Amino acid sequence: MAEPLKNLYDRAFLEKLASVVHSCAPNGIDESNFVKAAFADGWNDLELKGRMGRITECLRDALPADYLDALPIMRDASQLFDGYMSMFFPDFVEVYGMDHWEESVDALWWMTRFGSSEFAVRPFLKADAPRMLKSMLEWTQDENKHVRRLASEGSRPLLPWAMNLPAFQKDPQPVLPILEALHEDPSEYVRRSVANNLNDIAKDHPALVLKIAKKWKGQSKDVDRLVKHACRTLLKNGDAGAMLLFGFRDPKDLEVASLQLKETAIPLEGELNFSFTIKSPNALGKVRLEYLLEFARPHGRGACKVFKISESESAETQRVISRRHSFIDRSTRKHYVGEHRVTVIVNGVAKASAGFVLRTP
């Protein structure tokens, strides 16, 4: 099993951090006390974000009491780290800098080059969306791709592991100029973020996203990939307009026959093997195949998830499809004994279903 990410915040890392911050501070810091405070009671019980928060707090205690004196030190130190491991730098700005708007927003603009400010910018959006969005729209023209991406990623209504932005869930219109400015960005990294933002919006405003998708589709291959990724939730939900936009035929004449499960009683951490035949009176045409799994839960309330099988275009009138699904536990999904069900979905429409049981080994 892979080492938990939280363990990368080890003593060697914190000692390096203390040394870097000490060198950036005009009067230095007490490096030994900083490391000792970080590893105080409860450290071992903290998860990744908890440890990040502890580091932020200990930096606040180690640095000058005046935020505006501490901020330049953090700016200088931030450029010597990178990736998610350094996201406590923008976290410092989020936690302590709300009363110093201009200096803090400028610091987030700088720090995102080294460790994304996508989480830290969100309280600023909640506090004063028009003011923050004005800066973020300017960021769409920045020469640095990490800054441009921050404009889109930071304004996502439903950014994972971050606070939601209910105002944008209710009305995403204020965010659209940012997405419009970035949808033809030269960086795939940025365009992917635009797609993710639109996919968030699609969960509450499917018609709006479909309208944008129709407007953008066909501009270039890169934009077409963006549009397809932005519409992934619409496609999973079987949205008829999205299916038509991407050329998937009406499935009314498509039949799923002979859905067969290799076993109907599967041990925990085993796998489901199933097969079926898809048929049509004429050519199959362009077909999107998925399967939905209904999972058993300890208290009887099931959970469902859709998994993609394939997208293809065929002149044949039938095809045999085989698939297997593992029930090994993952960090994002735990499995339980009980009744489950698999349903085959063709171009967004459920066509065949069968039940099975997960049992103790």
Order of alpha helices (4+ residues) and beta strands (2+ residues): alpha-alpha-alpha-alpha-alpha-alpha-alpha-alpha-alpha-alpha-alpha-alpha-alpha-alpha-alpha-alpha-beta-beta-beta-beta-beta-beta-beta-beta
